[in-house]
Amino acid sequence: MNKELNLFKNITVSNFKDVSFPYKLNFNLTNKCNSKCLTCNIWQIKSSNELKTDEIEKFFKKSNKFSWIDLTGGEIFLRNDAAEVAEIILRENKNLYHLHIPTNVVKKELTVKNIKKIISFKPKKFTVTFSLDGPEKVHDYVRGVEGNWRSVMDAYAELKSYQNNRFEIFFGFTLSKFNFGKFEETVESVRTVFPDVSYKKFHMNLAHSSENYYQNSGVDLGIKNNYDALIKEFEFFRERKKELFNPINFLENIYLELLKDYLKTGVTPIDCKALSSSVYLDPYGNAHPCSIWDKKIGNIRDFDYDLTAMLNQNIVPEIKRDILNKNCPNCWTPCEAYQSVFGNLRQAGKKILFKRNNGK
């Protein structure tokens, strides 16, 4: 079975029951970070005892049935072995269809060097997201690094010719009170350098709080009391991408439609597939259902680096029930929302049709 068909099989199965092994892994490779974001406190963590390269290799030798891996941080390219880890992932996961890496591009040369190295490994589908939270002054302010917007532009200039049907770069805009009303200006700022860049090159998501990942539970992101401003920005973006038909745009359109419900209620709008279709692994080997909930399932070091053995614990069905009953922090972050949409296509479709038929 080829890699696309294997992913499609898992997505199909997830609409009816739990898949036998999570097809997506959100792997936070490091908490080391050279940004100083207003929306996130990862950069304040004094990270130590992170998984070593040989431990990561042991994990992927035993836990290698993933079809989709988000390799994130922190800033993953601050780890000297980042490209080596990507090579391990690609070598050991024979069914891997999609490898995704977000990066802040603070160190342009380091980013470009590592991305070119990973391209040389010939992944089936490799996408990179350059964080871009505003036009130049806004982005540098939100990210806390002067010159960061410029380094993003410079890195894109060096890598844009490498794009093809196997490798693509996107710009990731995280919406918070710090950049309300700045999305269109952000796109136009990129177009002043690269006139051919369109909205299809952008992704948008909502800033979230998490003790588990962002370490930002005390940060006011401006989400609770700015419903109209948030919806205006998301609708502006959705209207410009919904006609661009491909699986990712289809998925993002549903994510944005259901975001309205989440912003009104604070409750995950459809059944969440965390710990069924996906799992989150932190830099120290701790596994959690998702990036938002700090509920610890176990540490892979205690299970001889075997995720299946960890997920066979008696506590796992109970955690899954809590997720299904929404006895969790509730979120709508793309890290978990996308596979939840994939695994609830009928539920999501009915909800969207109801909203449209009733003018909501």
Secondary structure, 3 states (H helix, E strand, C coil): CCHHHHHHHHHHHHCCCCCCCCCEEEEEEECCCCCCCCCCCHHHCCCCCCCCHHHHHHHHHHCCCCCEEEEEECCHHHCCCHHHHHHHHHHHCCCCCEEEEEECCCCHHHHHHHHHHHHCCCCCCEEEEEECCCCHHHHHHHHCCCCHHHHHHHHHHHHHHHCCCCEEEEEEEEECCCCCCCHHHHHHHHHCCCCCCCHHHEEEEECCCCCCCCCCCCCCCCCCCCHHHHHHHHHHHHHHHCCCCCHHHHHHHHHHHHHHHHHHHCCCCCCCCECCCEEEECCCCEEECCCCCCCCCEEHHHHCCCHHHHHCCCHHHHHHHHHHCCCCCCCCCHHHHHHHHHCCHHHHHHHHHHHHHCCC
